[in-house]
Amino acid sequence: MVRCFTLASLLVLAALAASMVVLPLMLPPLPPPPLVLLFFPVGIMAALMLLAFSPSDGNAVVYAS
């Protein structure tokens, strides 16, 4: 079985996990973002869903030989 993680990558992951636990306790809370900025993720998700469920034109695909 091949090892996926080296010692260095495990140390980096442990440091990131520790920082996600410690930093929220030290940093002050941020004010909420403006309402307009909250629509950007909703718009991106709507565009991705539109692209995912729209039919693709498989006949227009050109294969190079």
C-alpha positions as CSV (number, residue, x, y, z in Angstrom):
1,M,0.0,0.0,0.0
2,V,1.3,3.4,-1.0
3,R,1.5,6.1,1.7
4,C,-0.4,9.1,0.7
5,F,0.8,11.5,3.4
6,T,4.3,12.3,4.3
7,L,5.4,13.6,7.7
8,A,5.7,17.2,6.4
9,S,2.2,17.2,4.9
10,L,0.7,15.8,8.2
11,L,2.5,18.6,10.1
12,V,1.0,21.2,7.7
13,L,-2.5,19.7,8.1
14,A,-2.1,19.6,11.9
15,A,-1.0,23.3,12.0
16,L,-3.9,24.3,9.8
17,A,-6.3,22.4,12.1
18,A,-4.8,24.0,15.2
19,S,-5.0,27.5,13.6
20,M,-8.7,27.0,12.8
21,V,-9.3,26.2,16.4
22,V,-7.2,28.9,18.0
23,L,-7.6,31.9,15.6
24,P,-11.4,32.3,16.0
25,L,-10.9,32.6,19.8
26,M,-8.3,35.3,19.4
27,L,-9.7,37.5,16.6
28,P,-12.6,39.9,17.1
29,P,-15.9,39.1,15.3
30,L,-16.4,40.7,12.0
31,P,-19.5,42.7,11.0
32,P,-21.8,41.1,8.5
33,P,-21.1,41.9,4.8
34,P,-23.4,44.2,2.8
35,L,-26.5,42.5,1.4
36,V,-25.4,43.0,-2.2
37,L,-22.3,40.9,-1.6
38,L,-24.4,38.0,-0.3
39,F,-26.0,37.7,-3.8
40,F,-22.7,36.8,-5.5
41,P,-22.6,33.2,-4.2
42,V,-26.3,32.8,-5.0
43,G,-25.7,34.0,-8.5
44,I,-22.7,31.8,-9.0
45,M,-24.7,28.8,-7.8
46,A,-27.7,29.7,-10.0
47,A,-25.3,29.9,-13.0
48,L,-23.7,26.6,-12.2
49,M,-27.1,24.9,-11.9
50,L,-28.3,26.4,-15.2
51,L,-25.2,25.1,-16.9
52,A,-25.5,21.7,-15.2
53,F,-29.1,21.1,-16.2
54,S,-29.1,22.7,-19.6
55,P,-29.0,20.3,-22.5
56,S,-25.7,20.0,-24.3
57,D,-25.4,19.9,-28.1
58,G,-23.5,16.6,-28.6
59,N,-23.8,16.7,-32.4
60,A,-21.7,19.9,-32.6
61,V,-18.6,18.2,-31.0
62,V,-15.8,18.0,-33.5
63,Y,-13.1,15.3,-33.0
64,A,-9.7,15.9,-34.4
65,S,-8.1,12.9,-36.0
